[in-house]
Amino acid sequence: MVAASRAKASDRATLLKKLFPIVKKHYKVQIPKGNKPVLETMLYAICLEDSTVEEADLSFKRLFTEFPDLNEVRVSTVGEIERAFEGQTASEWRAFRVISVLKFVFDKSYSFEFESLRKKTLDLATKQLAKIKDLPPFVRDYTLHEVTGAHLIPIDPALARLLVWLGLAMPNQTPEQMGEMMKAAVRKAEVESFVFTLRCLAADQKLHATFDPTKYAPPEGGYDTDTAVDRLNHLLTHGLEKPTKQTAAKKAVAAAPAKESKAAETKKVAAKKAAPAKTPAAAEKPAASKKAVKKGH
């Protein structure tokens, strides 16, 4: 068995080849269209983090239809922009990040044009994006990969939890560390396929609890990669295992004899403790009565 702590790049690449057909059998994998302007790419990444492509597309569309223009978005409140992310998690944070990005770009050039990022080296582009307040690593790496074509694997918290559950990463790793590690198993041309295939699982709210380490603590050393395929097949076939009423009833019936036996034993012990102890005098009485009988004869 290969735990995540001992898995090699070749082990991860082999596992991915087995996992992808299973996921594609149960989900329709969608890869969003690229070639968006730099600023729109960043806004889309904010919509996409920890979400499905369908959810991201809907929120992205709302940003451009519910407001007259990006300047109106920039000067709006977090609460007003939050409506564009209705139905998504962390809608308030998404709205806050949208404002941060728009303010940064506008203050830099007094416009909403950020195409200059394409001309920078990866190092300079990374430093440029690092100046934006509270920009998540996922949004940064997604933008850099899309804009510069760099071999970066953008991993958001939801995808990170899934990678741990599959045995592809360790529980104590950050999304950035996971992305760097997975580069050895995922080629540059396969990044989109990797990110959006596994996203189908990671962002599925029906399975979300399965990958939550606060509900199911990962084993020491990480999950076993050798069992990942079987565990995934079982999960997709049976879903989350929840005790049914029938199962609960069976457990109650099975536990009843044990409870009754324990109760009976407790009563016996209590009875013994309550009974008065025999005194030496009481113990001698039967013998004395026997003597009296003999004398009478």
Long-range contacts (C-beta under 8 A, 24 or more apart in sequence): 1-224, 1-226, 1-227, 2-167, 2-224, 2-225, 2-226, 3-167, 3-219, 3-221, 3-222, 3-223, 3-224, 3-225, 4-164, 4-167, 4-168, 4-169, 4-170, 4-221, 4-222, 4-223, 4-224, 4-225, 5-170, 5-221, 5-222, 6-221, 7-167, 7-168, 7-222, 7-225, 9-184, 9-185, 10-185, 11-225, 12-168, 12-182, 12-184, 12-185, 12-225, 13-185, 13-186, 15-166, 15-167, 15-168, 15-225, 15-228, 15-229, 16-168, 16-185, 16-186, 16-194, 18-229, 19-166, 19-198, 19-228, 19-229, 19-232, 20-193, 20-197, 22-229, 22-232, 22-233, 22-236, 23-197, 23-198, 23-200, 23-201, 23-232, 24-197, 26-200, 26-236, 27-200, 27-201, 27-204, 28-200, 29-193, 29-196, 29-197, 29-200, 30-54, 30-196, 31-192, 31-193, 31-196, 32-56, 32-57, 32-196, 34-146, 36-146, 37-113, 37-114, 37-115, 38-114, 38-115, 38-117, 38-118, 38-143, 38-147, 39-70, 39-101, 39-102, 39-105, 39-112, 39-113, 39-114, 41-142, 41-143, 41-146, 41-147, 42-101, 42-114, 42-139, 42-143, 43-98, 43-101, 45-138, 45-139, 45-142, 45-143, 45-154, 46-94, 46-97, 46-98, 46-101, 46-139, 47-85, 47-88, 47-94, 48-142, 48-156, 49-94, 49-136, 49-138, 49-139, 49-156, 49-157, 50-89, 50-90, 50-156, 50-157, 50-158, 50-202, 50-203, 51-88, 51-89, 51-203, 52-199, 52-200, 52-203, 52-204, 53-196, 53-199, 55-87, 55-88, 55-203, 58-87, 59-84, 59-85, 59-88, 59-94, 62-86, 63-98, 70-102, 70-112, 71-106, 71-112, 73-98, 73-99, 73-102, 74-99, 74-102, 74-103, 74-106, 96-134, 97-134, 97-135, 97-136, 97-139, 100-132, 100-133, 100-134, 100-135, 101-132, 101-135, 104-131, 104-132, 104-133, 117-143, 117-147, 117-148, 118-147, 118-148, 120-148, 122-148, 122-150, 137-174, 137-175, 137-176, 138-175, 141-176, 141-179, 145-191, 151-183, 151-188, 151-191, 152-179, 152-183, 152-191, 153-178, 153-179, 153-180, 153-182, 153-183, 153-186, 153-191, 153-194, 153-195, 154-179, 154-195, 155-179, 155-182, 155-195, 156-202, 158-199, 158-202, 158-203, 158-208, 158-211, 159-195, 159-198, 159-199, 159-202, 161-202, 161-211, 161-212, 161-213, 162-198, 162-201, 162-202, 162-211, 163-198, 164-211, 164-213, 164-218, 164-222, 164-223, 165-210, 165-211, 165-218, 165-223, 165-231, 166-223, 166-225, 166-228, 166-232, 167-222, 167-223, 167-224, 167-225, 167-226, 167-227, 167-228, 168-225, 168-228, 169-222, 170-222, 171-213, 171-218, 171-222, 201-232, 206-239, 206-240, 207-235, 207-239, 207-240, 209-240, 210-235, 210-240
